[in-house]
Amino acid sequence: MGTLDHRQPSRPPPACSHVPSVRVAIVIPSSLCSAPLRFVPTISTHSTSPSRLLPSPSSPPPYPPPPPLQGPEMSDEGGAGEPLSDRQKREIAVWFLSNAPAGEIHYVAKDVRALLGDDAVYEAAAAEAFPEYNKARLVSLELPDRSGDIIISTYGEIDKNNYLDPRTAQVATIDHMKQTCTKLRPAEDEELPSAYIEEFRCALDVELSKYVVEAYPKGACAVYCTSGKDIEGPGADFSFTAVISAAKRSPQNFCNGSWRSIWTMDFNYELQFVDIKGKIQVDAHYFEEGNVQLDTNIDRKDSTMMQSPDDCAVSITNIIRHHESEYLSSLEESYLNLSDATFKDLRRKLPVTRTLFPWHNTLAFSLTRDLAKELALGK
């Protein structure tokens, strides 16, 4: 569960740099998912590495539009006026860095730095974009003492560079741009929950870790107390947030992807009830002889009775397992219907060439070769 298939490149990608690219946005309204899958392909005959695949401003949501180039420095006739200010350059650079595909921000950063040609502007943009990217992507990093992994998230953020690892009760100092942990220190008492809350948190962390090990080959998880951490005993409400992060990095095979899920649990003592809300986010980027991106998310709700710490942990983990398995199955079924639904939306049934498209063999056709031929790219 939560893995992506990767195949070896069949041949070296073309290296032409003068041929324009064609960007196509596809939205799949799947009856199997309560939220549509959004594919953002960029079919290009010259893209050969992640560093050449910056996000397209013309892409549909979930990516927000980049900062506008039109301003007081730009000519109303569309011609070039005064050069962009350093502030405008920084904002545009931040947008590109923040919207880099999973695991590819360093490739994008290399190109952005070269395009800017100004180290001071780049450093300012990177200092702003990298921390937000790491938190949004739930990047997991190995702890310096090799005691496990820490997930960079807003729930464990103590300050800009220090993050709590609730499992080991340590605080890690993070170098966001290098994506490494530089040092550790024991967490202080005020940074940790009370013994009563920790009993619930630890039980859930143990059960969730078992599930993540089974479901995600390279997954990590953490459980944070987000409210009521100072409660000393029964009689009050408290909340937890569990995060799961799994990634597959395979740039040598032209693909990267990640699975992120965030589950909030509100414990109501009076009603003896636990309200559960989840958000699952999946993204994948495949760029052999082209550029196809998947970015999709879905929200889930559920509930269970408040019981002992161990029983609560088992019940909540089973709910998370059920919803994530169900959503993964819906994604897999959508991929099986890809040839019948998605590719047919790319073009008319009978194009101007009056030649029928080989729908029966869509799994084998090359995006670059066939579309470049049909659209007469480079001619």
Secondary structure, 3 states (H helix, E strand, C coil): CCCCCCCCCCCCCCCCCCCCCEECCEEECCCCCCCCEEECCEECCCCCCHHHCCCCCCCCCCCCCCCCCCCCCCCCCCCCCCCCCHHHHHHHHHHHHHCCCCCCHHHHHHHHHHHHCCHHHHHHHHHHHHHHHHHHCCCEEECCCCCCEEECCHHHEEECCEEEECCCCEEEEEECCCCEEEEEEECCHHHCCCHHHHHHHHHHHHHHHHHHHHHCCCEEEEEEEEECCCCCCCCCCEEEEEEEEEEEEEHHHCEEEEEEEEEEEEEECCCCEEEEEEEEEEEEEECCCCEEEEEEEEEEEEEEECCCHHHHHHHHHHHHHHHHHHHHHHHHHHHHCHHHHCHHHHCCCCCCCCCCCCHHHHHHCCHHHHHHHHHCCCC
